[in-house]
Amino acid sequence: MLRAVKFMLLATALLALAWWVGGLPGTVTAHAGPYAITTSTQAALLLLVLAAILLTVLLRVLGGIRRVPGQLGGWRAGKRAAAGEAATLRGLAALAAEDAQAAKAEAAKALKLLGETPLALMLSAESARLAGDAAQAKTAFEKLTRHQELKFLGHQGLLRQSLTAKDHETARQHAQAAEAAYPGSAWTRAQRLELALHGQDYAAALGLTRDKHEIAALATAAARNAANPSQALTFAKQAVKADPQLAPAVVALATSLRAVDKTRAAKKALYAGWQEAPHPLIAEAWFTPGATPLERAKDAPGLAAANPGHVESELVLARADLDAGLTGEAKRHAQAALDAGCTDGRAQAILDQLAGKPAQPSRFAWVCASCHHTQEDWAPVCPVCHKIGSLTWRAPGTALV
């Protein structure tokens, strides 16, 4: 209905305009040299309208002819772009299928058709890496680092190549550049952590993990490797805070406190550690360096009081008494350790030694909870599976409680 009304109004307006033009009086005369043309006003207006229409059509035709070369060039560029995109897609499919030769061929087509666009460079780099062409891959990855959008992928590829070549210093530089290009990447953090562990830079590795057990292990190692006692104390405090039951962390804290002449604070730290989780390392650190066996026997009850009746408390008392020649006390504490549930053979070994039998070596060692690798000394990282903070003190073959 609305369209019909609009049409009727437009038709009425056109008819009114035509009626008005048809009623215009007068004539129009045009002179051209000796010639003169006279016509009515209505005819002159009609000729003027026709001339304007013809001029408009002519100008549009001329403009179209002028644009033909550009349109042809655009058509060719579009065709090249479409072919380049198709080659890129085929190359990505070949990469997914691990067809190195096909991927390289499609990457070459994409570069020829599209130029060194970021996507074509990435395809070229990854296909060269898959084909084992390290030189071409490195060149493509380096060019990729100049593009803001895919700079991270360029440094990521160069980092992987550096790790393969065991060039850890260059890998560390690319890891830092990758972090700057894409801050907060979990992949980059993992690579930086691995590089820090490889260089035994535990202080740097410490800031790249959030797991409490890993923090405790790395902070303990950082305290051991610290350049000065003040740094060692800071790292040791961080380790004990993350895991108060980690014996090497407690010992590191006591050692760093002694290094800054805080002997009483060191004793308190060991006492607190023994309350949390008694361990032979804490017991050894409790005694004053160079103390005689008798002095150690007198000092042992002070530590055992932190966790009375515990197997480790009875064992440290028995061992100190045995070394001091206090055989009666040694036997009593060894038997108390057996009664408290010492089934690993350490208490029995003391009793056997008192009875004149050959002493059996301790079966306890540091065992990796992940791969079950066994070693005598604690380390922040398992040397076999490289898991952080996985070494626990127990007898090999026994389950963790």
N, C-alpha and C positions, 0 to 999 in steps of 0.2 A: 504494500500500500504506500509506504514512504517513498519507494523508488518511483512509483507512478506519479505521485504528487510532484517529485523533483523533476521528472521528465516533462510534465505539463507546464511547470513554471519556466523551465529552460526553453521549451518550444515557444511559449508565449513571449518570452523576452526576445528571442531571435526574430519572431514574426514582427514584433513591435519595432525592432531595430531596422528590419528590412522595409517595413512600412514608412519608417521615418526617413530612411535614405531615399526611398522611391519618391518621396514628396519634396525632396530638396529642390529648390528652383535654381536656375542659372546654368551657365556653361563653363567649360574649362578649355583654354586655348594654350597650346604648346608651340613655341617657335624654335626652329632649327635651321639657321641660315635663311635661305629664300623660302623655306617651307613653313607652313603654319597648319596645325591640326586643331580643330575645334570639336569638342564632344560635350555631351551632357555631364553634369556633375556625377550622376549615378554611374555612368560608364567609366569615368575617370577613377572613381573610388574602387570599382571592380578591377580595373587594370592595375592599380597600385597594389591591391591585395595579392593579385596573381604574380606580380613582379617580386613581391616580398617572399612569397612561397617558393618561387623558382630560385631566388637567390639563396634562401635557406637550404634548399635541397642541394644546390651546387656546392655550397660551403661544406656540407656534411660529406658529400662524395669526395671532395678534395682532401678533407681531414682523414677519411677512411683510407684513401690511397697513401697518404703520408704515414699512417700508422702501420701499414702492412709489414715493413721490414722488422719493426719492433715486435709485432705480434708473431711473426715467424720465428724470431730469436727466442721469444718467451715460450713458444710451443716446443722448440728444440730443447731449451733448458728444462722445461717441465718433463719432457721425455727422458732426458739424461737423469734428472732427479729421481724419477720413478724407477728407472733401471738401476740406479745406484741403491735406492732403498730396497729393491728386490734382491740385489746382490748381498746387501747387508743382512737381510732376513735369512737368506740361504746360508750365509756364513755363520750366523748365530746358531742355526739348526745343525750345521756341520760341527761346530764347537761342542754343542750338547751331545752329539753322537761321537765325539772324540775322533772325527775324521780330519786329521791335521792337514793333509794335502788339499782336500776340498775347501777347508776353511781358509787356507792361505790363498787359494785361487780366487775365491769370492772376495776376500779382503783386498786383493790387488785390483779387482774390478771396481769395488766400492771406492777405493782411493782414486782411481782413474776417472770415475764418473762424478764423484762428489767432492774430490779434493781432500785435504787433510782435516776433515771435520772430526770432532771428538769421538763420535760413534765409530767412524771408519778407522780412526787410529786405535781405538780400543780393540776392535775386531782384528786389526793387523797385529797388534801386540800379543793378544791372547793366542791367536793362531800360530804365530811364530814361536811362542813359548811352548805350545802343545807339540809343535814339530821339532823342538829342540834347537831352534835357531836363536841362540842367546843374543847375538849381536843385533839382529833385526828387532827382536823383542825389546831390547834395551833402548834402541833408537826411538821406537814407537812410544814406549813408556815415558821417555824423557820429553818428547813432544807433547804428550798428553798432560804432563805437569804444567804446561804453559796455558792450559785452558782452565778457567776458574771453576767451571761446573764439574769437571772430571779430574781435577788436580789430585784428589785423594786416591783415585784408582791408579793414576800414574805412579805416585809414591808407593802405593801398595805393591804394584808389580815390581818396582825396583827393589823394594825391601825383600820380597821373596827371592829375587835373583841374588841379592847380596847374602842372604842366609844360605842359599844353595852353594854359593861360592865360598862360604865361611868367612866372608868379609864382615865381621860383626861391627866394626866401627862405622862403615858406610851404612850398614843396616840400621844402626842406632840413629844416624842422621836422617834417614828416610822415615823412620818411625816418628821422630819429632816433627818432621814436615807433614806427615800424614795426620798427626794429632792436631796440628795447626789448621790443616785444610778441613778436617771434620772432627771438631772437638767432641770428646765423650764417646768415641767409638769403642765398643767392647773388644772388637778384633784388634785394634791398635793397642789397647791397654794390655791385652794378653801378650802381644808381641814385645812390647816394651818390658813387661815383666820377665819374659823369657830371656831377653837380652841382658837385663839387669842381673838376673841369676847367673847367666853365663859368665859375666864379668865379676861376679861376687860383690856386686854393688847392692848390698842388702838395704842400705838406707834409701836408695832410689826405689827398690822393689817394694819397700814398706808402704809407699804411697799409692801403690797400684793394686791393692787388694783390700777387701772389706771383711773377709772371713777372720774371725777372732783367733782361731788356731794358727792360721797362716801369719797373722799379725804378730802373735806371740813368738813364733819360730823365727821370723825375719828380724824382729826387734832384738831378740836374744843374740842372733848372729851379728847384727849391727853393733850391739854393745861390745861384743868380743873384738870386733874389728875397728872400733872407734879410735879416732886420732888422739883424743885426750879423755881423761877421767870424767870431765863434765858431760861430754857427749855420751859416753858410755852409761853414765847414771841416768840420763834422759831416756835413752833407748831401753835400758833395763826396767825402769819404772813402767814404761809403756808395755813391755812384754808381760810383766807380772799383772798389770791391770787387765790385759786381754785374756790371760789364762793363769790364774794364781796357782794352779796345780802342776804347771810345767816346771819340773825340777831344774833344768838348765837355766830357765829364766830367773828363778829364785837365787841360784848360785851366782848368776851374772850380776844381779842386784847387790848381793852381799859383797862380791868382789869389787864392784865400782864404789860402794860405800866405803870399804876399807881403803881404796885408793885415794879417797879424799879425807882420810883420817876420821871416819865416822864408824869406829869399831862397835860401839854399842848399838847403833842403828843397824849395822850389818847383822849382829846377833839377833836383833828383833825381827829382821826380815827372814832369817833362817828359821827362827822359832815359829813365825807365822806360816812359813812354807811347810814346816813339819806338821803343823796343825791341819793344814789343807790336805796334803798328800805326802806322807813320809817317803823318803827316797834315799838310797845310799849316797847319791851325789851331795845331797844336803847334809848328810851325816859327815861326810869327809870334809866339807867346807866349814862345818861347825868347829872343828878342832883348830887350835892355834898352830900355824905352820912351825915345824921344828919341835913340837911338844913331845915329851917323853911318854912312853906307854902308860906310866902311872898317872901322869897329868891328864892323859886322854881318858883314863878310867874314871878320874874324879870329875871330868868335864861332861862325860856322856849323860849322866842323870839329868843335867840341866836341859838337854835336848829332848830326852825321853819323856820328861814331864809335860811337854807340849801335847803329847798324844799317848798317855799311859795305857799299857796293856796292848798296844798295837804290835803286830808281828814285827814291823821294822824297828820299833822302839826296843823290843826285847832282843832283837838281833844285834842292834848297835851296842847295847849294854853287854851282851854276851861276848862279842868280838873284842870290845875294849878291855873287858876283864881277862879274857884269854891272853891277849897280848901283854897285859900287865902281870900275868902269872897268878891271877886270882881265880884259881880253877874251880873252887866251890861256887862262887858267884857266877862264873861263866856257865857252869853246868845248870845252875838254877834258871838263869835267863834263857838258855837254849831250850830247856824243857818247857819253859813258859811260852816260848815262841811256837814250839810244836803243839802245845795245848791250844794256842790261839789260832791254829789252822795253817801253820807254815808247812806246806806239802811239796815245796820245790827243792828240798834237799839241803838248804843252807843251814838250818838248825841242826839237822842230823849230821852234817859235815863237822860242825863244832863238837858235837858229842863224840863222834868217831875220833876226832883229833885228840880229845881228852882221854879217850880209851886207848890211844896209841895206834889207831888204825890210820891208813893213808887217807888224807883229806881229799874229798872229791871236788873238782873245780865247779864253780857256780855255772848253772845253765842259763842264767839270765843274760839278755843282750837287748840291743835296740832293734826292734823288728818293725818293718814297714807294714802298716795296716792295709795298704793297697796291693802291693806285689809280694809281700812277705820276705823281702830281702832282709838279711840279718847282718849286723855289724856291731863292733864293740863300743864305738864312740858315737855320741849323739851328733846329728847334723841337721841343719834346718831344712834340707831338701834330700829326698831319697836319691842316691846316686844312680839307681836303676830306672825307676819309673818317673823320677823328677817331680814327684808330688811334694808340695810344701807342707811341713808340719805333720807328716804321716808316721814318723818314727816313735814308737812307744816302747817302754821298758817292760819286758816280760820274757818268760821262757819260750823259746821257739816251739811252735806246735800247740801252744795253749790258746784258747779263745780269749778275746778281749771281754772284760766285764763292763 
